[in-house]
Amino acid sequence: MTRLINNDICEISSRLNGYNRNLQSTTGHSLLEIAARAYCADEIKLTHQIKTFSIHVIPVTSGQGIIKNFSETVCNILKFLGFKALVTIESDTFGLASALEKKADAIMMADDERFIGVNLNTRKVTDNSDATGRIFAAALSLMNGGIRDANVMVMGCGPVGEGAAKKLLGLGARLSLYDSDLPMAYSLKEKLTNGLVGQSRIQIVDDFASHVLKCPYILEATPSEETIPDELISDHLRVSAPGVPLGISKNGRKILKNRLVHDKLELGVAAMAVNLVLN
Ligand code: 2YH
């Protein structure tokens, strides 16, 4: 799992408008609209609910400690979407106590292993990895105006790949699961099918290079660089990439142009927040 650093996130807050415009030109939809699609939510109802929904972001000092700008950036993404958000003045237990005392509707907090949101009214828990996978899957589908019966390669079969795979199956896609650790791909297939429904829609890929040319869509959810070599980027390939660092070279990004969706925090936070609001 990749731990974000200040350099990954320090410019997110000041660039949210431009980021959103870019997302609209790539997918046809805004950050909030994509988050709504990730959870099949009604956008109009959601916009009303968000206005009065308060989320307190709690800095966490355990493990490797505070990441400069992390909580503030999460908070700014939430505000950009229209939520009532703040960063608690104190961290850890004091921060949690403050959120409960001030009757926040939800909290968000992250240590080195997990980034979660909790709805304090309903006790619903949302996990960043699952939410991130789901929303990048929704973005991939929107880029293409739907993904039913399309072949999508899911690269990386960890928690983000799992969230993405579940959403993609829900959208009617056929999946090719790839992981450099092959047993991870088999294990994800087992989880997804539970030995039953949907088996025929999921295949395991062990030779990435020869298979990628048959897949017009890739969901890149690995924590590694340059997983998709430039020479395998065809003119029609579309990539949705929650993986950090991005598995595509600078040149590869130029080839893909607006056929690539990638960010380090925005889509995942938006998906978590929308999931928290929904009953
Ligand atoms: O970046 C991370 C982990 N890799 C979790 C990612 C889950 N998909 N955590 C952020 C740690 C933040 C820190 N504790 C803070 O500033 O509060």
Boltz pocket constraint, residues with backbone or C-beta under 6 A from the ligand:
constraints:
  - pocket:
      binder: B
      contacts: [[A, 1], [A, 2], [A, 3], [A, 4], [A, 58], [A, 59], [A, 60], [A, 61], [A, 62], [A, 65], [A, 66], [A, 67], [A, 68], [A, 70], [A, 71], [A, 110], [A, 111], [A, 112], [A, 113], [A, 114], [A, 115], [A, 128], [A, 129]]
      max_distance: 6.0
